[in-house]
Amino acid sequence: AAAEETKPIDVDELDKLLKEGKVFLLDVREPRELKDSGAVRGYVNIPLSQLDSRMSEIPKDKTIVTFCARGRRAATAGEK
């Protein structure tokens, strides 16, 4: 299923969503990248290569904020 809306958000909007508890933080980097550069606190890691088979782990009632190294995979994940 395609995302309802995919858009970049700024730090203030993310902060508001976090305070409201309305966000699911999704890190789509591969495990080797986490080992090399570390994880972002609060994000759940589901590599983009596994996302299709693990969609059931992503809540449907929250705004999904995706994260990767440069943004390309995060944008791709947002389209799923």
PDB file of N, CA, C and O in Angstrom:
ATOM      1  N   ALA A   1       0.838  -1.183   0.000  1.00  0.00           N
ATOM      2  CA  ALA A   1       0.000   0.000   0.000  1.00  0.00           C
ATOM      3  C   ALA A   1       0.880   1.241   0.000  1.00  0.00           C
ATOM      4  O   ALA A   1       1.876   1.294   0.720  1.00  0.00           O
ATOM      5  N   ALA A   2       0.532   2.212  -0.777  1.00  0.00           N
ATOM      6  CA  ALA A   2       1.297   3.450  -0.844  1.00  0.00           C
ATOM      7  C   ALA A   2       1.012   4.312   0.372  1.00  0.00           C
ATOM      8  O   ALA A   2      -0.066   4.245   0.964  1.00  0.00           O
ATOM      9  N   ALA A   3       1.974   5.105   0.726  1.00  0.00           N
ATOM     10  CA  ALA A   3       1.824   6.012   1.855  1.00  0.00           C
ATOM     11  C   ALA A   3       0.763   7.057   1.532  1.00  0.00           C
ATOM     12  O   ALA A   3       0.600   7.449   0.376  1.00  0.00           O
ATOM     13  N   GLU A   4       0.034   7.513   2.572  1.00  0.00           N
ATOM     14  CA  GLU A   4      -0.945   8.571   2.372  1.00  0.00           C
ATOM     15  C   GLU A   4      -0.267   9.847   1.920  1.00  0.00           C
ATOM     16  O   GLU A   4      -0.726  10.502   0.984  1.00  0.00           O
ATOM     17  N   GLU A   5       0.827  10.205   2.582  1.00  0.00           N
ATOM     18  CA  GLU A   5       1.568  11.408   2.240  1.00  0.00           C
ATOM     19  C   GLU A   5       3.016  11.220   2.663  1.00  0.00           C
ATOM     20  O   GLU A   5       3.291  10.785   3.781  1.00  0.00           O
ATOM     21  N   THR A   6       3.927  11.545   1.780  1.00  0.00           N
ATOM     22  CA  THR A   6       5.349  11.473   2.098  1.00  0.00           C
ATOM     23  C   THR A   6       5.920  12.869   1.939  1.00  0.00           C
ATOM     24  O   THR A   6       5.799  13.487   0.882  1.00  0.00           O
ATOM     25  N   LYS A   7       6.547  13.363   3.010  1.00  0.00           N
ATOM     26  CA  LYS A   7       7.120  14.704   2.959  1.00  0.00           C
ATOM     27  C   LYS A   7       8.228  14.826   3.988  1.00  0.00           C
ATOM     28  O   LYS A   7       8.214  14.133   5.004  1.00  0.00           O
ATOM     29  N   PRO A   8       9.182  15.700   3.732  1.00  0.00           N
ATOM     30  CA  PRO A   8      10.200  15.958   4.748  1.00  0.00           C
ATOM     31  C   PRO A   8       9.579  16.744   5.903  1.00  0.00           C
ATOM     32  O   PRO A   8       8.629  17.504   5.711  1.00  0.00           O
ATOM     33  N   ILE A   9      10.127  16.551   7.098  1.00  0.00           N
ATOM     34  CA  ILE A   9       9.669  17.344   8.233  1.00  0.00           C
ATOM     35  C   ILE A   9      10.888  18.022   8.865  1.00  0.00           C
ATOM     36  O   ILE A   9      12.022  17.570   8.705  1.00  0.00           O
ATOM     37  N   ASP A  10      10.630  19.101   9.576  1.00  0.00           N
ATOM     38  CA  ASP A  10      11.727  19.794  10.227  1.00  0.00           C
ATOM     39  C   ASP A  10      11.823  19.361  11.690  1.00  0.00           C
ATOM     40  O   ASP A  10      10.981  18.616  12.190  1.00  0.00           O
ATOM     41  N   VAL A  11      12.839  19.832  12.345  1.00  0.00           N
ATOM     42  CA  VAL A  11      13.113  19.435  13.731  1.00  0.00           C
ATOM     43  C   VAL A  11      11.965  19.814  14.660  1.00  0.00           C
ATOM     44  O   VAL A  11      11.615  19.043  15.553  1.00  0.00           O
ATOM     45  N   ASP A  12      11.377  20.990  14.463  1.00  0.00           N
ATOM     46  CA  ASP A  12      10.281  21.430  15.331  1.00  0.00           C
ATOM     47  C   ASP A  12       9.067  20.516  15.192  1.00  0.00           C
ATOM     48  O   ASP A  12       8.427  20.167  16.185  1.00  0.00           O
ATOM     49  N   GLU A  13       8.754  20.132  13.956  1.00  0.00           N
ATOM     50  CA  GLU A  13       7.617  19.234  13.736  1.00  0.00           C
ATOM     51  C   GLU A  13       7.891  17.864  14.345  1.00  0.00           C
ATOM     52  O   GLU A  13       7.001  17.270  14.952  1.00  0.00           O
ATOM     53  N   LEU A  14       9.108  17.359  14.191  1.00  0.00           N
ATOM     54  CA  LEU A  14       9.474  16.079  14.786  1.00  0.00           C
ATOM     55  C   LEU A  14       9.376  16.151  16.303  1.00  0.00           C
ATOM     56  O   LEU A  14       8.859  15.230  16.936  1.00  0.00           O
ATOM     57  N   ASP A  15       9.863  17.229  16.886  1.00  0.00           N
ATOM     58  CA  ASP A  15       9.796  17.409  18.336  1.00  0.00           C
ATOM     59  C   ASP A  15       8.349  17.379  18.823  1.00  0.00           C
ATOM     60  O   ASP A  15       8.042  16.743  19.832  1.00  0.00           O
ATOM     61  N   LYS A  16       7.471  18.059  18.112  1.00  0.00           N
ATOM     62  CA  LYS A  16       6.043  18.076  18.474  1.00  0.00           C
ATOM     63  C   LYS A  16       5.451  16.660  18.408  1.00  0.00           C
ATOM     64  O   LYS A  16       4.754  16.236  19.330  1.00  0.00           O
ATOM     65  N   LEU A  17       5.728  15.935  17.326  1.00  0.00           N
ATOM     66  CA  LEU A  17       5.220  14.574  17.181  1.00  0.00           C
ATOM     67  C   LEU A  17       5.746  13.660  18.291  1.00  0.00           C
ATOM     68  O   LEU A  17       5.011  12.830  18.824  1.00  0.00           O
ATOM     69  N   LEU A  18       7.019  13.822  18.629  1.00  0.00           N
ATOM     70  CA  LEU A  18       7.605  13.013  19.698  1.00  0.00           C
ATOM     71  C   LEU A  18       6.926  13.292  21.033  1.00  0.00           C
ATOM     72  O   LEU A  18       6.606  12.363  21.775  1.00  0.00           O
ATOM     73  N   LYS A  19       6.707  14.558  21.338  1.00  0.00           N
ATOM     74  CA  LYS A  19       6.057  14.930  22.598  1.00  0.00           C
ATOM     75  C   LYS A  19       4.628  14.414  22.679  1.00  0.00           C
ATOM     76  O   LYS A  19       4.143  14.090  23.763  1.00  0.00           O
ATOM     77  N   GLU A  20       3.956  14.336  21.544  1.00  0.00           N
ATOM     78  CA  GLU A  20       2.576  13.851  21.488  1.00  0.00           C
ATOM     79  C   GLU A  20       2.505  12.327  21.435  1.00  0.00           C
ATOM     80  O   GLU A  20       1.420  11.756  21.549  1.00  0.00           O
ATOM     81  N   GLY A  21       3.647  11.665  21.263  1.00  0.00           N
ATOM     82  CA  GLY A  21       3.662  10.211  21.163  1.00  0.00           C
ATOM     83  C   GLY A  21       3.013   9.685  19.901  1.00  0.00           C
ATOM     84  O   GLY A  21       2.509   8.562  19.879  1.00  0.00           O
ATOM     85  N   LYS A  22       3.020  10.488  18.850  1.00  0.00           N
ATOM     86  CA  LYS A  22       2.321  10.139  17.614  1.00  0.00           C
ATOM     87  C   LYS A  22       3.257   9.730  16.489  1.00  0.00           C
ATOM     88  O   LYS A  22       2.894   9.809  15.316  1.00  0.00           O
ATOM     89  N   VAL A  23       4.463   9.294  16.842  1.00  0.00           N
ATOM     90  CA  VAL A  23       5.436   9.014  15.801  1.00  0.00           C
ATOM     91  C   VAL A  23       6.109   7.657  16.033  1.00  0.00           C
ATOM     92  O   VAL A  23       6.342   7.248  17.170  1.00  0.00           O
ATOM     93  N   PHE A  24       6.410   6.980  14.939  1.00  0.00           N
ATOM     94  CA  PHE A  24       7.187   5.743  14.951  1.00  0.00           C
ATOM     95  C   PHE A  24       8.439   6.039  14.157  1.00  0.00           C
ATOM     96  O   PHE A  24       8.370   6.378  12.975  1.00  0.00           O
ATOM     97  N   LEU A  25       9.582   5.911  14.805  1.00  0.00           N
ATOM     98  CA  LEU A  25      10.862   6.243  14.189  1.00  0.00           C
ATOM     99  C   LEU A  25      11.462   4.996  13.557  1.00  0.00           C
ATOM    100  O   LEU A  25      11.731   4.015  14.250  1.00  0.00           O
ATOM    101  N   LEU A  26      11.674   5.027  12.252  1.00  0.00           N
ATOM    102  CA  LEU A  26      12.104   3.867  11.481  1.00  0.00           C
ATOM    103  C   LEU A  26      13.449   4.128  10.819  1.00  0.00           C
ATOM    104  O   LEU A  26      13.562   4.988   9.946  1.00  0.00           O
ATOM    105  N   ASP A  27      14.456   3.392  11.231  1.00  0.00           N
ATOM    106  CA  ASP A  27      15.801   3.462  10.661  1.00  0.00           C
ATOM    107  C   ASP A  27      15.902   2.340   9.636  1.00  0.00           C
ATOM    108  O   ASP A  27      15.806   1.168   9.999  1.00  0.00           O
ATOM    109  N   VAL A  28      16.095   2.677   8.361  1.00  0.00           N
ATOM    110  CA  VAL A  28      16.105   1.664   7.300  1.00  0.00           C
ATOM    111  C   VAL A  28      17.514   1.306   6.832  1.00  0.00           C
ATOM    112  O   VAL A  28      17.686   0.712   5.768  1.00  0.00           O
ATOM    113  N   ARG A  29      18.527   1.670   7.632  1.00  0.00           N
ATOM    114  CA  ARG A  29      19.897   1.293   7.278  1.00  0.00           C
ATOM    115  C   ARG A  29      20.133  -0.189   7.544  1.00  0.00           C
ATOM    116  O   ARG A  29      19.403  -0.828   8.301  1.00  0.00           O
ATOM    117  N   GLU A  30      21.175  -0.718   6.902  1.00  0.00           N
ATOM    118  CA  GLU A  30      21.550  -2.119   7.065  1.00  0.00           C
ATOM    119  C   GLU A  30      22.332  -2.300   8.373  1.00  0.00           C
ATOM    120  O   GLU A  30      22.959  -1.355   8.850  1.00  0.00           O
ATOM    121  N   PRO A  31      22.300  -3.507   8.954  1.00  0.00           N
ATOM    122  CA  PRO A  31      22.996  -3.750  10.223  1.00  0.00           C
ATOM    123  C   PRO A  31      24.468  -3.357  10.215  1.00  0.00           C
ATOM    124  O   PRO A  31      24.969  -2.859  11.223  1.00  0.00           O
ATOM    125  N   ARG A  32      25.171  -3.567   9.110  1.00  0.00           N
ATOM    126  CA  ARG A  32      26.595  -3.208   9.070  1.00  0.00           C
ATOM    127  C   ARG A  32      26.785  -1.702   9.217  1.00  0.00           C
ATOM    128  O   ARG A  32      27.789  -1.254   9.772  1.00  0.00           O
ATOM    129  N   GLU A  33      25.835  -0.924   8.727  1.00  0.00           N
ATOM    130  CA  GLU A  33      25.922   0.521   8.871  1.00  0.00           C
ATOM    131  C   GLU A  33      25.737   0.938  10.329  1.00  0.00           C
ATOM    132  O   GLU A  33      26.398   1.861  10.805  1.00  0.00           O
ATOM    133  N   LEU A  34      24.845   0.261  11.027  1.00  0.00           N
ATOM    134  CA  LEU A  34      24.630   0.559  12.442  1.00  0.00           C
ATOM    135  C   LEU A  34      25.893   0.256  13.232  1.00  0.00           C
ATOM    136  O   LEU A  34      26.260   0.987  14.152  1.00  0.00           O
ATOM    137  N   LYS A  35      26.550  -0.834  12.857  1.00  0.00           N
ATOM    138  CA  LYS A  35      27.781  -1.214  13.531  1.00  0.00           C
ATOM    139  C   LYS A  35      28.863  -0.156  13.301  1.00  0.00           C
ATOM    140  O   LYS A  35      29.608   0.187  14.219  1.00  0.00           O
ATOM    141  N   ASP A  36      28.944   0.357  12.072  1.00  0.00           N
ATOM    142  CA  ASP A  36      29.979   1.330  11.716  1.00  0.00           C
ATOM    143  C   ASP A  36      29.701   2.732  12.261  1.00  0.00           C
ATOM    144  O   ASP A  36      30.617   3.415  12.719  1.00  0.00           O
ATOM    145  N   SER A  37      28.448   3.154  12.212  1.00  0.00           N
ATOM    146  CA  SER A  37      28.159   4.544  12.576  1.00  0.00           C
ATOM    147  C   SER A  37      27.229   4.705  13.769  1.00  0.00           C
ATOM    148  O   SER A  37      26.981   5.825  14.217  1.00  0.00           O
ATOM    149  N   GLY A  38      26.715   3.602  14.284  1.00  0.00           N
ATOM    150  CA  GLY A  38      25.854   3.671  15.460  1.00  0.00           C
ATOM    151  C   GLY A  38      24.396   3.890  15.105  1.00  0.00           C
ATOM    152  O   GLY A  38      24.059   4.370  14.023  1.00  0.00           O
ATOM    153  N   ALA A  39      23.556   3.529  16.035  1.00  0.00           N
ATOM    154  CA  ALA A  39      22.114   3.665  15.862  1.00  0.00           C
ATOM    155  C   ALA A  39      21.660   5.020  16.392  1.00  0.00           C
ATOM    156  O   ALA A  39      22.336   5.642  17.212  1.00  0.00           O
ATOM    157  N   VAL A  40      20.521   5.457  15.916  1.00  0.00           N
ATOM    158  CA  VAL A  40      19.912   6.682  16.411  1.00  0.00           C
ATOM    159  C   VAL A  40      18.940   6.277  17.521  1.00  0.00           C
ATOM    160  O   VAL A  40      18.046   5.456  17.316  1.00  0.00           O
ATOM    161  N   ARG A  41      19.136   6.873  18.698  1.00  0.00           N
ATOM    162  CA  ARG A  41      18.316   6.500  19.851  1.00  0.00           C
ATOM    163  C   ARG A  41      16.831   6.700  19.557  1.00  0.00           C
ATOM    164  O   ARG A  41      16.418   7.740  19.044  1.00  0.00           O
ATOM    165  N   GLY A  42      16.048   5.694  19.890  1.00  0.00           N
ATOM    166  CA  GLY A  42      14.604   5.766  19.717  1.00  0.00           C
ATOM    167  C   GLY A  42      14.090   5.200  18.409  1.00  0.00           C
ATOM    168  O   GLY A  42      12.899   4.921  18.275  1.00  0.00           O
ATOM    169  N   TYR A  43      14.983   5.029  17.443  1.00  0.00           N
ATOM    170  CA  TYR A  43      14.557   4.486  16.154  1.00  0.00           C
ATOM    171  C   TYR A  43      14.554   2.968  16.188  1.00  0.00           C
ATOM    172  O   TYR A  43      15.411   2.348  16.816  1.00  0.00           O
ATOM    173  N   VAL A  44      13.575   2.372  15.502  1.00  0.00           N
ATOM    174  CA  VAL A  44      13.505   0.931  15.317  1.00  0.00           C
ATOM    175  C   VAL A  44      14.184   0.631  13.986  1.00  0.00           C
ATOM    176  O   VAL A  44      13.876   1.261  12.975  1.00  0.00           O
ATOM    177  N   ASN A  45      15.099  -0.320  13.982  1.00  0.00           N
ATOM    178  CA  ASN A  45      15.811  -0.655  12.750  1.00  0.00           C
ATOM    179  C   ASN A  45      15.119  -1.789  12.012  1.00  0.00           C
ATOM    180  O   ASN A  45      15.036  -2.910  12.513  1.00  0.00           O
ATOM    181  N   ILE A  46      14.623  -1.487  10.818  1.00  0.00           N
ATOM    182  CA  ILE A  46      14.140  -2.480   9.865  1.00  0.00           C
ATOM    183  C   ILE A  46      14.799  -2.102   8.547  1.00  0.00           C
ATOM    184  O   ILE A  46      14.362  -1.157   7.891  1.00  0.00           O
ATOM    185  N   PRO A  47      15.850  -2.827   8.145  1.00  0.00           N
ATOM    186  CA  PRO A  47      16.546  -2.486   6.907  1.00  0.00           C
ATOM    187  C   PRO A  47      15.599  -2.436   5.712  1.00  0.00           C
ATOM    188  O   PRO A  47      14.670  -3.237   5.612  1.00  0.00           O
ATOM    189  N   LEU A  48      15.843  -1.490   4.810  1.00  0.00           N
ATOM    190  CA  LEU A  48      14.999  -1.359   3.623  1.00  0.00           C
ATOM    191  C   LEU A  48      14.878  -2.687   2.887  1.00  0.00           C
ATOM    192  O   LEU A  48      13.819  -2.997   2.341  1.00  0.00           O
ATOM    193  N   SER A  49      15.955  -3.479   2.866  1.00  0.00           N
ATOM    194  CA  SER A  49      15.936  -4.773   2.173  1.00  0.00           C
ATOM    195  C   SER A  49      14.955  -5.755   2.810  1.00  0.00           C
ATOM    196  O   SER A  49      14.587  -6.740   2.170  1.00  0.00           O
ATOM    197  N   GLN A  50      14.523  -5.522   4.041  1.00  0.00           N
ATOM    198  CA  GLN A  50      13.590  -6.399   4.743  1.00  0.00           C
ATOM    199  C   GLN A  50      12.209  -5.769   4.929  1.00  0.00           C
ATOM    200  O   GLN A  50      11.298  -6.417   5.444  1.00  0.00           O
ATOM    201  N   LEU A  51      12.054  -4.538   4.523  1.00  0.00           N
ATOM    202  CA  LEU A  51      10.840  -3.792   4.851  1.00  0.00           C
ATOM    203  C   LEU A  51       9.567  -4.448   4.343  1.00  0.00           C
ATOM    204  O   LEU A  51       8.591  -4.551   5.086  1.00  0.00           O
ATOM    205  N   ASP A  52       9.556  -4.893   3.096  1.00  0.00           N
ATOM    206  CA  ASP A  52       8.332  -5.495   2.553  1.00  0.00           C
ATOM    207  C   ASP A  52       7.845  -6.668   3.389  1.00  0.00           C
ATOM    208  O   ASP A  52       6.641  -6.827   3.589  1.00  0.00           O
ATOM    209  N   SER A  53       8.762  -7.486   3.878  1.00  0.00           N
ATOM    210  CA  SER A  53       8.363  -8.667   4.644  1.00  0.00           C
ATOM    211  C   SER A  53       8.104  -8.358   6.120  1.00  0.00           C
ATOM    212  O   SER A  53       7.628  -9.223   6.855  1.00  0.00           O
ATOM    213  N   ARG A  54       8.409  -7.140   6.557  1.00  0.00           N
ATOM    214  CA  ARG A  54       8.248  -6.790   7.970  1.00  0.00           C
ATOM    215  C   ARG A  54       7.275  -5.627   8.198  1.00  0.00           C
ATOM    216  O   ARG A  54       7.288  -5.002   9.258  1.00  0.00           O
ATOM    217  N   MET A  55       6.443  -5.345   7.210  1.00  0.00           N
ATOM    218  CA  MET A  55       5.505  -4.228   7.320  1.00  0.00           C
ATOM    219  C   MET A  55       4.560  -4.371   8.515  1.00  0.00           C
ATOM    220  O   MET A  55       4.085  -3.369   9.049  1.00  0.00           O
ATOM    221  N   SER A  56       4.289  -5.590   8.931  1.00  0.00           N
ATOM    222  CA  SER A  56       3.378  -5.791  10.066  1.00  0.00           C
ATOM    223  C   SER A  56       3.949  -5.244  11.369  1.00  0.00           C
ATOM    224  O   SER A  56       3.205  -5.065  12.333  1.00  0.00           O
ATOM    225  N   GLU A  57       5.247  -4.976  11.422  1.00  0.00           N
ATOM    226  CA  GLU A  57       5.884  -4.433  12.618  1.00  0.00           C
ATOM    227  C   GLU A  57       5.736  -2.916  12.732  1.00  0.00           C
ATOM    228  O   GLU A  57       6.104  -2.327  13.748  1.00  0.00           O
ATOM    229  N   ILE A  58       5.207  -2.299  11.708  1.00  0.00           N
ATOM    230  CA  ILE A  58       5.075  -0.845  11.679  1.00  0.00           C
ATOM    231  C   ILE A  58       3.637  -0.471  12.025  1.00  0.00           C
ATOM    232  O   ILE A  58       2.704  -0.931  11.367  1.00  0.00           O
ATOM    233  N   PRO A  59       3.451   0.356  13.047  1.00  0.00           N
ATOM    234  CA  PRO A  59       2.089   0.719  13.454  1.00  0.00           C
ATOM    235  C   PRO A  59       1.368   1.526  12.383  1.00  0.00           C
ATOM    236  O   PRO A  59       1.981   2.314  11.663  1.00  0.00           O
ATOM    237  N   LYS A  60       0.078   1.321  12.291  1.00  0.00           N
ATOM    238  CA  LYS A  60      -0.740   2.022  11.295  1.00  0.00           C
ATOM    239  C   LYS A  60      -1.314   3.328  11.846  1.00  0.00           C
ATOM    240  O   LYS A  60      -1.825   4.150  11.085  1.00  0.00           O
ATOM    241  N   ASP A  61      -1.234   3.522  13.157  1.00  0.00           N
ATOM    242  CA  ASP A  61      -1.882   4.668  13.789  1.00  0.00           C
ATOM    243  C   ASP A  61      -0.915   5.786  14.169  1.00  0.00           C
ATOM    244  O   ASP A  61      -1.269   6.669  14.951  1.00  0.00           O
ATOM    245  N   LYS A  62       0.302   5.758  13.625  1.00  0.00           N
ATOM    246  CA  LYS A  62       1.294   6.777  13.943  1.00  0.00           C
ATOM    247  C   LYS A  62       1.918   7.328  12.663  1.00  0.00           C
ATOM    248  O   LYS A  62       1.892   6.689  11.612  1.00  0.00           O
ATOM    249  N   THR A  63       2.470   8.513  12.779  1.00  0.00           N
ATOM    250  CA  THR A  63       3.258   9.078  11.694  1.00  0.00           C
ATOM    251  C   THR A  63       4.589   8.341  11.676  1.00  0.00           C
ATOM    252  O   THR A  63       5.236   8.202  12.715  1.00  0.00           O
ATOM    253  N   ILE A  64       4.998   7.873  10.515  1.00  0.00           N
ATOM    254  CA  ILE A  64       6.247   7.139  10.378  1.00  0.00           C
ATOM    255  C   ILE A  64       7.330   8.119   9.917  1.00  0.00           C
ATOM    256  O   ILE A  64       7.188   8.773   8.883  1.00  0.00           O
ATOM    257  N   VAL A  65       8.407   8.212  10.694  1.00  0.00           N
ATOM    258  CA  VAL A  65       9.545   9.050  10.321  1.00  0.00           C
ATOM    259  C   VAL A  65      10.693   8.107   9.989  1.00  0.00           C
ATOM    260  O   VAL A  65      11.154   7.354  10.847  1.00  0.00           O
ATOM    261  N   THR A  66      11.152   8.150   8.743  1.00  0.00           N
ATOM    262  CA  THR A  66      12.203   7.249   8.288  1.00  0.00           C
ATOM    263  C   THR A  66      13.560   7.946   8.316  1.00  0.00           C
ATOM    264  O   THR A  66      13.656   9.170   8.221  1.00  0.00           O
ATOM    265  N   PHE A  67      14.599   7.133   8.449  1.00  0.00           N
ATOM    266  CA  PHE A  67      15.959   7.634   8.560  1.00  0.00           C
ATOM    267  C   PHE A  67      16.908   6.660   7.873  1.00  0.00           C
ATOM    268  O   PHE A  67      16.745   5.444   7.975  1.00  0.00           O
ATOM    269  N   CYS A  68      17.905   7.206   7.170  1.00  0.00           N
ATOM    270  CA  CYS A  68      18.990   6.400   6.614  1.00  0.00           C
ATOM    271  C   CYS A  68      20.237   7.267   6.567  1.00  0.00           C
ATOM    272  O   CYS A  68      20.272   8.325   7.195  1.00  0.00           O
ATOM    273  N   ALA A  69      21.245   6.850   5.849  1.00  0.00           N
ATOM    274  CA  ALA A  69      22.500   7.590   5.813  1.00  0.00           C
ATOM    275  C   ALA A  69      22.393   8.907   5.035  1.00  0.00           C
ATOM    276  O   ALA A  69      22.887   9.937   5.493  1.00  0.00           O
ATOM    277  N   ARG A  70      21.756   8.877   3.868  1.00  0.00           N
ATOM    278  CA  ARG A  70      21.713  10.072   3.017  1.00  0.00           C
ATOM    279  C   ARG A  70      20.306  10.529   2.654  1.00  0.00           C
ATOM    280  O   ARG A  70      20.136  11.631   2.134  1.00  0.00           O
ATOM    281  N   GLY A  71      19.314   9.720   2.913  1.00  0.00           N
ATOM    282  CA  GLY A  71      17.942  10.117   2.636  1.00  0.00           C
ATOM    283  C   GLY A  71      17.254   9.372   1.526  1.00  0.00           C
ATOM    284  O   GLY A  71      16.025   9.347   1.472  1.00  0.00           O
ATOM    285  N   ARG A  72      18.013   8.762   0.634  1.00  0.00           N
ATOM    286  CA  ARG A  72      17.404   8.064  -0.509  1.00  0.00           C
ATOM    287  C   ARG A  72      16.556   6.870  -0.070  1.00  0.00           C
ATOM    288  O   ARG A  72      15.409   6.732  -0.494  1.00  0.00           O
ATOM    289  N   ARG A  73      17.113   6.017   0.768  1.00  0.00           N
ATOM    290  CA  ARG A  73      16.361   4.834   1.240  1.00  0.00           C
ATOM    291  C   ARG A  73      15.198   5.244   2.117  1.00  0.00           C
ATOM    292  O   ARG A  73      14.137   4.621   2.081  1.00  0.00           O
ATOM    293  N   ALA A  74      15.390   6.291   2.907  1.00  0.00           N
ATOM    294  CA  ALA A  74      14.299   6.778   3.754  1.00  0.00           C
ATOM    295  C   ALA A  74      13.125   7.230   2.881  1.00  0.00           C
ATOM    296  O   ALA A  74      11.967   6.966   3.205  1.00  0.00           O
ATOM    297  N   ALA A  75      13.427   7.906   1.784  1.00  0.00           N
ATOM    298  CA  ALA A  75      12.367   8.339   0.856  1.00  0.00           C
ATOM    299  C   ALA A  75      11.697   7.132   0.220  1.00  0.00           C
ATOM    300  O   ALA A  75      10.474   7.105   0.090  1.00  0.00           O
ATOM    301  N   THR A  76      12.474   6.136  -0.179  1.00  0.00           N
ATOM    302  CA  THR A  76      11.909   4.914  -0.764  1.00  0.00           C
ATOM    303  C   THR A  76      11.008   4.207   0.242  1.00  0.00           C
ATOM    304  O   THR A  76       9.922   3.748  -0.110  1.00  0.00           O
ATOM    305  N   ALA A  77      11.450   4.118   1.477  1.00  0.00           N
ATOM    306  CA  ALA A  77      10.638   3.480   2.532  1.00  0.00           C
ATOM    307  C   ALA A  77       9.337   4.227   2.730  1.00  0.00           C
ATOM    308  O   ALA A  77       8.295   3.613   2.959  1.00  0.00           O
ATOM    309  N   GLY A  78       9.386   5.544   2.645  1.00  0.00           N
ATOM    310  CA  GLY A  78       8.189   6.355   2.805  1.00  0.00           C
ATOM    311  C   GLY A  78       7.143   6.123   1.733  1.00  0.00           C
ATOM    312  O   GLY A  78       5.958   6.380   1.943  1.00  0.00           O
ATOM    313  N   GLU A  79       7.579   5.644   0.601  1.00  0.00           N
ATOM    314  CA  GLU A  79       6.647   5.367  -0.499  1.00  0.00           C
ATOM    315  C   GLU A  79       5.950   4.013  -0.354  1.00  0.00           C
ATOM    316  O   GLU A  79       5.007   3.733  -1.095  1.00  0.00           O
ATOM    317  N   LYS A  80       6.383   3.177   0.571  1.00  0.00           N
ATOM    318  CA  LYS A  80       5.813   1.825   0.716  1.00  0.00           C
ATOM    319  C   LYS A  80       4.521   1.838   1.488  1.00  0.00           C
ATOM    320  O   LYS A  80       3.916   0.786   1.697  1.00  0.00           O
TER     321      LYS A  80
END
